[in-house]
Amino acid sequence: MENIIFYVLIFIIGTLFGSFSTLAVYRIPLHQDITHERSYCPNCNHKLSFFDMIPILSYIFLKGRCRYCKQKIRIRYLLLEVLTGTIFLLYAISLNIDLNNFEMSKIIYLIVGILYIIGIIILAGIDKENRKISKPILGYEIIILSLYMIYLYIIENANIYRYAIYLIVLLILFIIDTTRLKKLKVNSYAIEIIILCIIQSAFSYTYGFVLTTIILLLATALECLIRKILKKDDQYLKQMPIGYNLCMANIITIIIINMIACR
């Protein structure tokens, strides 16, 4: 019974983070505050009350419309809340956490994984909407990686040389991206994808990133085939949000690897 309640709570927490992700995906590209400023309707700018922001339920009870201006709310907000809740639930299940047989290492990995995944979801959402990798969220992911590395070294007495190399390379690329390339006004999408790849490789290990790449290539090939059959505009393929596809493939990879490793 305790385990069922635990997994229900994980799903609810996931929907809350999903609601936050919709806000972050909308505001970060506009350089707006995502932590202190209250949520508002993007159509009428009315500040939302607590009952307007309950994940999933608010959308259903309000019939997908703003309580104040009656403007239709995009269904993607509901879908992202449900998707994030489901991802959190599958991630927790993949770790095979049993509260009757408590393992602190799994709880720590659960927390780190949740913090990592929420960043990946925000990156994916922003890239999907704007074909742009958010530098602040990349920086956030590097911080999470650094904190996890410190935990592994101090508590788990793990060998962190691999993580240290990843971290050094990441910091060098991140500094180049945020200083030199910005000064030269160069499109840094490619180098930001490389940074994202290194972060994912650090969290999901090399073999995990290989699986991520395989899933990415298969999904991309399938998408190209479907668009060709439907005779869709080929311009999309030239502007394909690689970061979005990479992030979603990485989430699937992490859950699969955990399910295999934690059986």
C-alpha positions as CSV (number, residue, x, y, z in Angstrom):
1,M,0.0,0.0,0.0
2,E,2.9,2.4,0.9
3,N,4.4,1.8,-2.5
4,I,1.2,2.6,-4.3
5,I,0.8,5.9,-2.4
6,F,4.5,6.7,-3.1
7,Y,4.0,6.2,-6.9
8,V,0.8,8.2,-6.9
9,L,2.7,11.0,-5.2
10,I,5.5,10.8,-7.8
11,F,2.9,11.2,-10.6
12,I,1.3,14.2,-8.9
13,I,4.8,15.8,-8.4
14,G,5.4,15.1,-12.1
15,T,2.3,17.0,-13.1
16,L,3.3,19.9,-10.9
17,F,6.7,20.0,-12.6
18,G,4.9,19.7,-15.9
19,S,2.9,22.8,-15.1
20,F,6.1,24.6,-14.2
21,S,7.6,23.4,-17.4
22,T,4.9,25.0,-19.5
23,L,5.6,28.3,-17.8
24,A,9.3,28.0,-18.2
25,V,9.1,27.0,-21.9
26,Y,6.9,30.1,-22.5
27,R,8.9,32.6,-20.4
28,I,12.5,31.7,-20.8
29,P,12.8,32.6,-24.5
30,L,11.1,35.9,-23.6
31,H,13.7,36.5,-20.8
32,Q,10.9,36.7,-18.2
33,D,11.1,35.6,-14.5
34,I,10.1,32.0,-13.9
35,T,10.3,31.8,-10.1
36,H,8.8,34.9,-8.5
37,E,6.3,36.4,-10.9
38,R,2.8,34.8,-10.7
39,S,1.4,32.9,-13.6
40,Y,-0.9,34.8,-15.9
41,C,-3.1,34.3,-18.9
42,P,-1.0,35.1,-22.0
43,N,-4.1,36.5,-23.7
44,C,-5.7,38.8,-21.1
45,N,-2.7,39.0,-18.7
46,H,-4.9,38.3,-15.7
47,K,-3.1,36.8,-12.7
48,L,-4.1,33.2,-12.2
49,S,-5.5,32.0,-8.8
50,F,-4.5,28.8,-7.1
51,F,-7.6,27.0,-8.5
52,D,-6.6,28.0,-12.0
53,M,-3.3,26.3,-11.7
54,I,-4.1,22.8,-10.4
55,P,-2.4,20.5,-12.9
56,I,-4.8,18.5,-15.2
57,L,-7.9,19.2,-13.1
58,S,-8.0,23.0,-13.7
59,Y,-7.9,22.4,-17.5
60,I,-10.7,19.9,-17.3
61,F,-13.0,21.9,-15.0
62,L,-12.4,25.1,-16.9
63,K,-13.1,23.1,-20.2
64,G,-9.8,24.3,-21.7
65,R,-10.6,28.0,-21.4
66,C,-9.3,30.9,-19.4
67,R,-11.6,31.7,-16.4
68,Y,-11.4,35.4,-17.1
69,C,-11.3,36.1,-20.9
70,K,-12.7,32.7,-22.0
71,Q,-9.9,32.3,-24.5
72,K,-9.2,28.7,-25.4
73,I,-6.1,27.3,-23.8
74,R,-3.8,25.3,-26.0
75,I,-4.1,21.6,-25.2
76,R,-0.3,21.2,-25.2
77,Y,-0.4,22.5,-21.6
78,L,-2.6,19.6,-20.5
79,L,-0.5,17.1,-22.6
80,L,2.8,18.3,-21.1
81,E,1.4,17.9,-17.5
82,V,0.2,14.4,-18.2
83,L,3.4,13.5,-20.1
84,T,5.7,14.8,-17.3
85,G,3.7,13.0,-14.6
86,T,3.9,9.8,-16.7
87,I,7.7,10.2,-17.2
88,F,8.3,10.7,-13.5
89,L,6.1,7.7,-12.7
90,L,7.9,5.5,-15.2
91,Y,11.3,6.7,-14.0
92,A,10.4,5.9,-10.4
93,I,9.1,2.5,-11.4
94,S,12.3,1.8,-13.4
95,L,14.3,2.2,-10.3
96,N,12.3,-0.6,-8.6
97,I,12.0,1.5,-5.4
98,D,10.4,-0.5,-2.5
99,L,9.7,1.5,0.6
100,N,9.6,-1.7,2.6
101,N,13.2,-2.3,1.6
102,F,14.6,1.2,1.8
103,E,17.8,2.0,-0.2
104,M,19.1,5.6,0.2
105,S,21.2,5.4,-3.0
106,K,18.1,4.8,-5.1
107,I,16.3,7.7,-3.4
108,I,19.3,10.0,-4.1
109,Y,19.4,8.8,-7.7
110,L,15.6,9.4,-8.0
111,I,16.0,13.0,-6.8
112,V,18.9,13.7,-9.0
113,G,17.1,12.0,-12.0
114,I,14.0,14.1,-11.4
115,L,16.0,17.3,-11.3
116,Y,17.9,16.3,-14.5
117,I,14.7,15.2,-16.3
118,I,12.9,18.4,-15.6
119,G,15.7,20.3,-17.2
120,I,15.7,18.0,-20.2
121,I,11.9,18.5,-20.6
122,I,12.3,22.3,-20.5
123,L,15.1,22.1,-23.1
124,A,13.0,19.9,-25.3
125,G,10.0,22.3,-25.1
126,I,12.0,25.4,-25.9
127,D,13.7,23.7,-28.8
128,K,10.4,22.4,-30.1
129,E,8.9,25.9,-30.1
130,N,11.9,28.0,-31.0
131,R,14.6,25.7,-32.3
132,K,16.9,27.0,-29.7
133,I,18.8,25.5,-26.8
134,S,18.5,27.5,-23.6
135,K,21.9,28.4,-22.2
136,P,20.5,29.0,-18.7
137,I,19.0,25.5,-18.6
138,L,22.3,24.0,-19.9
139,G,24.0,25.8,-17.1
140,Y,21.5,24.3,-14.7
141,E,22.1,20.8,-15.9
142,I,25.9,21.3,-15.5
143,I,25.3,22.4,-11.9
144,I,23.1,19.3,-11.2
145,L,25.9,17.1,-12.7
146,S,28.5,18.8,-10.5
147,L,26.4,18.3,-7.3
148,Y,25.9,14.6,-8.2
149,M,29.6,14.2,-8.8
150,I,30.4,15.6,-5.4
151,Y,27.8,13.2,-3.8
152,L,29.4,10.2,-5.6
153,Y,32.9,11.2,-4.4
154,I,32.0,12.1,-0.8
155,I,29.3,9.6,0.1
156,E,29.7,6.7,-2.4
157,N,33.5,6.9,-2.6
158,A,33.1,6.4,-6.4
159,N,35.7,7.0,-9.0
160,I,34.7,10.3,-10.6
161,Y,37.5,10.8,-13.1
162,R,35.2,10.2,-16.0
163,Y,32.7,12.8,-14.6
164,A,35.6,15.2,-14.0
165,I,36.7,15.0,-17.6
166,Y,33.1,15.5,-18.8
167,L,32.8,18.5,-16.5
168,I,36.0,20.2,-17.6
169,V,35.0,19.8,-21.3
170,L,31.5,21.1,-20.6
171,L,32.8,24.2,-18.8
172,I,35.3,24.9,-21.6
173,L,32.6,24.6,-24.3
174,F,30.0,26.5,-22.2
175,I,32.4,29.4,-21.7
176,I,33.3,29.5,-25.4
177,D,29.6,29.4,-26.2
178,T,28.5,32.2,-23.8
179,T,31.5,34.5,-24.5
180,R,33.4,34.1,-27.7
181,L,30.6,32.9,-30.0
182,K,28.2,35.5,-28.5
183,K,30.7,38.2,-29.2
184,L,31.2,37.1,-32.8
185,K,27.4,36.7,-33.1
186,V,27.8,33.2,-34.4
187,N,24.9,30.8,-34.5
188,S,25.8,28.4,-31.7
189,Y,23.1,25.8,-32.1
190,A,25.6,23.2,-33.2
191,I,27.9,23.6,-30.2
192,E,24.9,23.7,-27.8
193,I,23.8,20.4,-29.2
194,I,27.3,19.0,-28.5
195,I,27.1,20.4,-24.9
196,L,23.7,18.7,-24.5
197,C,25.1,15.4,-25.9
198,I,28.0,15.5,-23.4
199,I,25.6,16.2,-20.5
200,Q,23.4,13.3,-21.5
201,S,26.4,11.0,-21.9
202,A,27.6,11.9,-18.4
203,F,24.2,11.1,-16.8
204,S,23.3,8.0,-18.8
205,Y,26.9,6.7,-19.4
206,T,28.4,6.1,-22.8
207,Y,26.4,3.0,-23.6
208,G,23.3,4.9,-22.6
209,F,24.1,7.8,-25.0
210,V,24.7,5.2,-27.7
211,L,21.2,3.9,-27.2
212,T,19.9,7.5,-27.1
213,T,21.6,8.1,-30.5
214,I,20.1,4.9,-32.0
215,I,16.6,5.8,-30.8
216,L,17.1,9.4,-32.1
217,L,18.1,8.1,-35.6
218,L,15.3,5.6,-35.8
219,A,12.7,8.2,-34.7
220,T,14.1,10.8,-37.2
221,A,14.1,8.3,-40.0
222,L,10.5,7.3,-39.2
223,E,9.5,11.0,-39.1
224,C,11.1,11.7,-42.4
225,L,9.4,8.6,-44.0
226,I,6.0,9.7,-42.7
227,R,6.4,13.2,-43.9
228,K,7.6,12.0,-47.3
229,I,4.5,9.7,-47.6
230,L,2.2,12.5,-46.6
231,K,4.1,14.9,-48.9
232,K,4.7,17.4,-46.2
233,D,6.9,20.5,-46.6
234,D,10.6,19.4,-46.7
235,Q,11.6,22.7,-45.1
236,Y,10.8,21.2,-41.7
237,L,13.5,18.7,-42.1
238,K,16.1,21.5,-42.6
239,Q,14.9,23.1,-39.4
240,M,14.2,20.0,-37.4
241,P,14.5,20.6,-33.6
242,I,17.4,18.2,-33.0
243,G,17.6,19.1,-29.3
244,Y,13.9,18.1,-28.8
245,N,14.4,14.7,-30.4
246,L,17.6,14.2,-28.5
247,C,16.0,15.0,-25.2
248,M,13.0,12.7,-25.7
249,A,15.2,9.9,-26.9
250,N,17.4,10.3,-23.8
251,I,14.5,10.1,-21.4
252,I,13.4,6.9,-23.0
253,T,16.9,5.6,-22.8
254,I,17.3,6.3,-19.1
255,I,14.0,4.6,-18.2
256,I,15.0,1.5,-20.3
257,I,18.5,1.3,-18.8
258,N,17.1,1.6,-15.2
259,M,14.6,-1.1,-15.9
260,I,17.3,-3.5,-17.0
261,A,19.8,-2.6,-14.3
262,C,17.3,-2.5,-11.4
263,R,15.4,-5.7,-12.1
